[in-house]
């Protein structure tokens, strides 16, 4: 039983900050992706304005 508790402690200590680091990286990638999409939308809007699109 002691070995099981020891393995559990080792496992918990190894993956304690893992989810926080993963979420941090995920949100950084997501924010860059959103910024890229906003730039595409702004480009399309300026392109339509410059070509004389009738709103």
Secondary structure as a PSIPRED ss2 file (coil, helix, strand):
# PSIPRED VFORMAT (PSIPRED V4.0)

   1 X C   1.000  0.000  0.000
   2 X H   0.000  1.000  0.000
   3 X H   0.000  1.000  0.000
   4 X H   0.000  1.000  0.000
   5 X H   0.000  1.000  0.000
   6 X H   0.000  1.000  0.000
   7 X H   0.000  1.000  0.000
   8 X H   0.000  1.000  0.000
   9 X H   0.000  1.000  0.000
  10 X H   0.000  1.000  0.000
  11 X H   0.000  1.000  0.000
  12 X H   0.000  1.000  0.000
  13 X H   0.000  1.000  0.000
  14 X H   0.000  1.000  0.000
  15 X C   1.000  0.000  0.000
  16 X C   1.000  0.000  0.000
  17 X C   1.000  0.000  0.000
  18 X H   0.000  1.000  0.000
  19 X H   0.000  1.000  0.000
  20 X H   0.000  1.000  0.000
  21 X H   0.000  1.000  0.000
  22 X H   0.000  1.000  0.000
  23 X H   0.000  1.000  0.000
  24 X H   0.000  1.000  0.000
  25 X H   0.000  1.000  0.000
  26 X H   0.000  1.000  0.000
  27 X H   0.000  1.000  0.000
  28 X H   0.000  1.000  0.000
  29 X H   0.000  1.000  0.000
  30 X H   0.000  1.000  0.000
  31 X H   0.000  1.000  0.000
  32 X H   0.000  1.000  0.000
  33 X H   0.000  1.000  0.000
  34 X H   0.000  1.000  0.000
  35 X H   0.000  1.000  0.000
  36 X H   0.000  1.000  0.000
  37 X H   0.000  1.000  0.000
  38 X H   0.000  1.000  0.000
  39 X H   0.000  1.000  0.000
  40 X H   0.000  1.000  0.000
  41 X H   0.000  1.000  0.000
  42 X H   0.000  1.000  0.000
  43 X H   0.000  1.000  0.000
  44 X H   0.000  1.000  0.000
  45 X H   0.000  1.000  0.000
  46 X H   0.000  1.000  0.000
  47 X H   0.000  1.000  0.000
  48 X H   0.000  1.000  0.000
  49 X H   0.000  1.000  0.000
  50 X H   0.000  1.000  0.000
  51 X C   1.000  0.000  0.000
  52 X C   1.000  0.000  0.000
  53 X C   1.000  0.000  0.000
  54 X C   1.000  0.000  0.000
  55 X C   1.000  0.000  0.000
